[in-house]
């Protein structure tokens, strides 16, 4: 099975990498990170919505950004 390199595929691939990198920073499973991000709506409203800006940054920077954003949103919820 071959995957087309579409915009949607690129965004999903980026989100998966960001979720995994953020999970490593927090020392938690990627599934828990995904659940926490989805509870706050951050996969769509942050990772996918701001893909054009975020994907130009290093993976480490994106991981720091998503962890910081998640923690701040969880505190204010």
N, C-alpha and C positions, 0 to 999 in steps of 0.2 A: 504494500500500500504506500503510495507516495502522497505527500502533503504539498499542497500548493503554498507558496510563500506569499500569503495574502496579508493585508493589513490586520485583519482580525487574528490570524494565526500569530503574527508578530507580537501583537498586544497581549494575547493570552500567554505566549511563551515568556514574555517579559514579566508578566504578573506572577507566573509560577516561580521564576527565578527570584523575584523580589520577595515573595512569601517565604521561600526556602532560606534565603539569606537572612531575612529578618528573624526567622525562627532560630537559626544558628546563633544570632546575636543574643537572643533571649534565653537560649538553652532549652527550648521547648520543641515538641514535634511540629512539623509543618502543618499537620491537620489541625492542631490547636491554634496555630497562628492564623490559618485561613478562617477558622470559625470566629475568632476574635475580630478579625478584620471585617468579615461579613456582618457580624452583629452591629458594627459601627457604620456599615455601608462604605467602607474605605476601598474595597477592591474596585468598585465602579467609580466612586466619586473622587478617588485620589489616583490609584495606579493606572486605571484605564483612561480616565478623563485627562490626566496630565502626562500621558505616555510620550507625547512629542517632546516635552521638556525632560522628563525623567530618564528616558532611555539614552540620553546623551551623556549622562553622568556615570561614574563608576558604580559597580554593583555594591561596593562597600558604602558609598555615599547614599545610594537608594535604600539600602538596608537600615542605615542610621535614620534616615528621613522617615521611613515607614514605621519604625519602632517608636521614634519620638512622637510622631503623629498619633499612632495608636494609643500610646500611654496618655497623651494629653486628652484625646477624645474620650477615653475610658474614665478619666478623672472628672470630666465635665458632664458625663452622662448621668 
